[in-house]
């Protein structure tokens, strides 16, 4: 038997915990919100009219307000996961948040301009969903800008 030495794990040696900056924290929150919305869109108890829930066109409504489908829920989940996946880099975090914010704004604008039941309707639309996409996109852009300013002020880098 050997003497009682503390066990060391080679994988953990030399690792340091790194504090995330404002831009990266913002990206985590943004990605988390989108991923959560995407997940909630798949929960039968939270989606009213789940029997009408479809792949593209859908009668299902998250919380009985926002029209959702398999595609819209998957997109939100994918957006959130993508943002979270690139949180290691300050620049990639910021670019991902901005890109996805603009994409959400485009989804809201497109949803407002597309006539229901037209061939162009790839995502289910209603006024509440369009406003949700627009609102989230604007909030994410503003929060991303504020986080970038804080990042430069606190760390002097971007």
Secondary structure by P-SEA (a helix, b strand, c coil): cccccccccccccccccccccaaaaaaaaaaaaaaaaaaaaacccccccccccccccccccccccccccaaaaaaaaaaaaaaaaacccaaaaaaaaaaaaaaaaaaaaaaaacccccccccccccaaaaaaaaaaaaaaaaaaaaaaaaaaaacccc
